[in-house]
């Protein structure tokens, strides 16, 4: 039986880096083929992987979940017929729709191939940007994975991490969330997670008991012109906590305190983190939530 692992993730999430890490843990006796997909004509990631002990096949100039789906099916059927590999790792383009890619496996002729790991990597630092601008297209990768791996944790704030867990858990309550150093992970570790339901529940940190599933968020960016006092900022945050403007899940940015100082605002799930900075900053707030009273927010933050 040939195992197929899919490593998905939006643009720049760290798919190739994770593949390199996982390959370190695979036995040298295991024969591996990596299928690299790139929208453009050149595949930089494939070149990056060529130094490893694995065969790399490239599918370029399109996406394997749609325009080049037959190319992928042909390669998989051929590998299945040859029976010369033990594992196939697929890295789709960051713009691939994971649900469409998984659907393709219903059309394989060879029954020696089976889906194994379905991993999605979530870039914590770009989460608000991608969720706000790509909506269900972005969330499809999270909804359809078996394991969710958070990337760039070392550069994230506690509130960034907390919101990432909240967001991903709301979309997929079954996938364990990997929120620790990638040096600690391996293929065998991931395979044990998808086989051990009890372990899955514990690693998710009980987030699923606190939330209800939803598909998307309201997203707004406001650039207030007013100079705020510290008391005014505290008053604003209390109003948000009691849901005067709808359910604000995440808010981050800066509010100017004057010519020389500003306040960094970091709000997630009712928790407030504010830091006064001896640095002037233009006021700007990114607000994400459900059923936001957008006009009232705009009036409050003129």
C-alpha positions in Angstrom: 0.0 0.0 0.0 1.4 3.4 -1.0 0.7 6.2 1.5 -0.2 9.7 0.2 0.5 12.7 2.4 -0.8 16.1 1.4 0.9 19.2 2.8 -1.4 22.2 2.1 -1.3 25.7 3.3 -1.8 29.2 2.0 0.9 31.3 0.3 4.1 31.4 2.4 2.8 29.3 5.2 5.9 27.0 5.3 4.9 23.9 3.3 8.4 23.2 1.9 10.0 23.8 5.3 7.7 21.3 6.9 8.3 18.7 4.2 12.0 19.0 4.9 11.5 18.5 8.6 9.3 15.4 8.1 11.7 13.8 5.7 14.3 13.8 8.4 12.2 11.4 10.4 11.5 8.9 7.5 13.5 5.7 7.2 16.1 5.9 4.5 14.8 2.5 3.3 11.4 4.1 2.5 11.2 5.2 -1.2 9.6 8.6 -1.5 8.2 10.7 -4.3 7.4 14.4 -3.8 4.9 16.0 -6.2 5.4 19.7 -6.3 2.8 22.0 -7.8 3.3 25.6 -8.8 1.0 28.1 -10.6 4.0 29.6 -12.5 6.3 28.1 -15.1 9.2 27.7 -12.6 9.0 25.8 -9.4 11.4 27.2 -6.8 10.3 24.8 -4.1 11.1 21.8 -6.3 14.6 23.1 -6.8 14.8 23.6 -3.0 13.9 19.9 -2.4 16.1 18.3 -5.0 19.0 18.1 -2.5 17.0 15.7 -0.4 16.9 11.9 -0.7 13.6 11.8 -2.5 12.5 11.9 -6.1 10.7 15.2 -7.0 8.1 15.5 -9.8 7.0 18.9 -10.9 3.5 20.0 -12.1 3.7 23.6 -13.1 1.7 26.4 -14.9 -1.5 25.6 -13.2 -3.2 24.1 -10.1 -3.6 20.4 -9.5 -7.0 20.8 -7.9 -8.5 22.1 -11.2 -6.8 22.8 -14.5 -4.1 20.2 -14.0 -6.1 17.6 -12.1 -5.7 15.0 -14.8 -1.9 15.5 -14.7 -1.9 14.5 -11.1 -4.3 11.6 -11.6 -2.0 10.3 -14.4 1.1 10.5 -12.2 -0.6 8.8 -9.2 -2.0 6.0 -11.4 1.4 5.4 -12.9 3.2 5.3 -9.5 0.5 2.9 -8.3 0.9 0.6 -11.2 4.7 0.6 -10.9 4.6 -0.1 -7.2 8.1 1.2 -6.8 7.5 3.8 -4.0 6.3 3.6 -0.4 5.1 7.1 0.1 4.0 10.0 -2.0 4.1 13.6 -0.6 2.0 16.2 -2.4 2.6 19.9 -2.0 -0.1 21.7 -3.8 0.1 25.4 -4.7 -0.9 27.7 -1.9 -4.0 28.7 -4.0 -5.3 25.1 -4.2 -8.7 24.2 -2.9 -8.1 21.2 -0.6 -11.7 19.8 -0.9 -11.3 19.6 -4.7 -8.0 18.0 -4.4 -9.3 15.3 -2.1 -12.3 14.7 -4.4 -9.8 13.6 -7.1 -8.8 10.5 -5.2 -12.2 9.1 -6.0 -11.1 8.8 -9.7 -7.9 6.9 -9.2 -7.8 3.5 -10.9 -5.3 1.9 -8.7 -6.4 0.7 -5.3 -2.9 0.4 -3.9 -2.8 4.1 -3.1 -4.5 5.5 0.0 -4.7 8.9 1.6 -2.7 9.1 4.8 -1.9 12.5 6.3 -3.9 15.6 5.3 -2.0 18.5 6.8 -2.8 22.2 6.6 -0.2 24.8 7.7 -1.7 28.0 9.1 0.5 31.1 9.1 -0.4 32.9 12.4 1.1 36.2 11.4 -1.0 36.5 8.2 -4.2 34.9 9.5 -6.3 38.1 9.7 -5.2 39.2 6.3 -6.0 35.9 4.5 -9.2 35.2 6.5 -10.5 38.7 5.8 -9.6 38.8 2.1 -10.1 35.2 0.9 -12.9 34.0 3.2 -14.3 30.5 2.4 -11.5 30.0 -0.2 -9.0 30.2 2.6 -11.0 28.4 5.2 -11.5 25.4 2.9 -7.9 24.3 3.6 -8.6 24.3 7.3 -12.0 22.6 7.2 -10.7 19.6 5.2 -7.4 18.7 6.9 -6.8 16.0 9.5 -4.0 17.9 11.2 -3.5 21.6 11.6 0.1 22.9 12.0 0.6 26.5 13.2 3.7 28.3 11.7 5.8 31.3 12.8 4.8 30.7 16.4 8.2 32.1 17.6 7.2 35.5 16.1 3.6 35.6 17.3 2.1 37.3 20.4 0.0 35.3 22.9 -3.1 36.9 21.4 -2.1 35.9 17.9 -1.7 32.3 19.0 -5.0 32.3 20.9 -7.0 33.8 18.0 -5.4 31.3 15.6 -6.6 28.4 17.8 -10.0 29.9 18.1 -10.4 30.5 14.4 -9.1 27.1 13.2 -11.0 25.1 15.9 -14.2 26.8 14.9 -13.8 25.6 11.3 -12.5 22.1 12.1 -13.2 20.6 15.6 -11.6 17.3 14.7 -8.1 18.2 13.7 -5.4 18.3 16.4 -3.6 21.7 16.5 0.2 21.5 16.5 1.2 24.7 18.4 4.8 23.7 19.3 8.3 23.7 17.9 8.5 21.9 14.6 11.7 20.2 15.7 9.5 18.0 17.9 7.4 16.6 15.1 7.8 13.6 12.8 5.8 11.5 10.4 5.3 8.8 13.0 4.1 11.5 15.5 1.5 12.8 13.0 0.3 9.3 12.1 -0.2 8.5 15.8 -2.3 11.6 16.3 -4.8 10.7 13.6 -5.1 7.2 15.0 -5.4 8.2 18.7 -8.7 10.1 19.3 -7.9 10.6 23.0 -4.6 12.2 22.2 -6.4 14.4 19.6 -8.8 15.8 22.2 -6.1 16.6 24.7 -3.8 18.4 22.3 -6.5 20.8 21.1 -6.6 22.3 24.6 -10.4 22.0 25.0 -11.0 24.9 22.6 -13.9 23.0 20.9 -16.0 23.1 24.0 -16.1 26.9 24.0 -17.1 27.7 20.5 -19.7 27.1 17.8 -18.9 26.5 14.2 -19.0 29.4 11.7 -17.7 30.0 8.2 -16.4 33.5 8.3 -16.0 36.8 10.0 -16.8 40.5 9.5 -13.6 42.3 8.9 -13.0 46.1 9.0 -10.0 48.4 9.1 -10.4 51.9 10.7 -8.0 54.8 10.8 -9.2 57.2 13.5 -8.0 60.8 13.2 -8.7 61.6 16.8 -5.9 61.8 19.5 -7.0 59.5 22.4 -6.3 59.7 26.1 -5.5 56.5 28.1 -8.9 56.7 29.8 -10.8 57.0 26.5 -9.0 53.9 25.2 -9.9 51.9 28.4 -13.5 53.1 28.1 -13.6 52.0 24.4 -12.2 48.5 25.3 -14.8 48.0 28.0 -17.6 48.9 25.5 -16.2 46.2 23.2 -15.9 43.7 25.9 -19.7 44.0 26.7 -20.5 43.7 23.0 -21.8 47.2 22.4 -20.6 46.8 18.8 -21.3 43.2 18.1 -19.0 40.3 18.9 -15.5 41.5 18.5 -13.2 38.5 18.4 -10.0 40.1 17.4 -8.8 43.7 17.4 -5.2 44.9 17.0 -3.4 48.1 16.0 -2.4 51.4 17.4 -4.1 54.5 18.7 -2.2 57.8 18.9 -1.8 59.4 22.3 -0.2 62.5 20.9 2.9 63.7 19.0 5.4 61.4 20.7 3.5 58.4 22.1 1.0 55.8 21.0 -0.8 52.8 22.5 -0.5 49.3 21.0 -3.9 47.5 21.2 -4.1 43.7 21.2 -7.6 42.3 22.0 -8.7 38.7 21.6 -11.8 36.9 22.9 -12.3 39.4 25.7 -8.7 39.5 26.8 -7.0 43.0 26.6 -3.3 43.6 26.1 -2.3 47.3 25.8 1.2 48.7 25.7 2.2 52.3 25.8 5.0 53.1 23.4 7.4 56.0 23.3 7.0 56.0 19.5 4.5 58.1 17.5 2.2 56.1 15.3 -0.7 56.7 13.0 -4.0 55.4 14.5 -5.1 52.2 12.8 -7.2 49.3 14.0 -8.1 46.0 12.4 -11.3 44.5 13.8 -12.6 41.0 13.2 -15.8 39.6 14.6 -19.3 38.3 14.1 -22.4 40.5 13.4 -20.3 43.7 13.9 -22.1 47.0 14.1 -19.8 48.5 11.5 -21.4 51.9 11.2 -21.4 52.4 15.0 -17.8 51.3 15.2 -16.9 53.9 12.5 -18.8 56.6 14.4 -17.1 55.7 17.6 -13.6 55.6 16.1 -13.7 58.8 13.9 
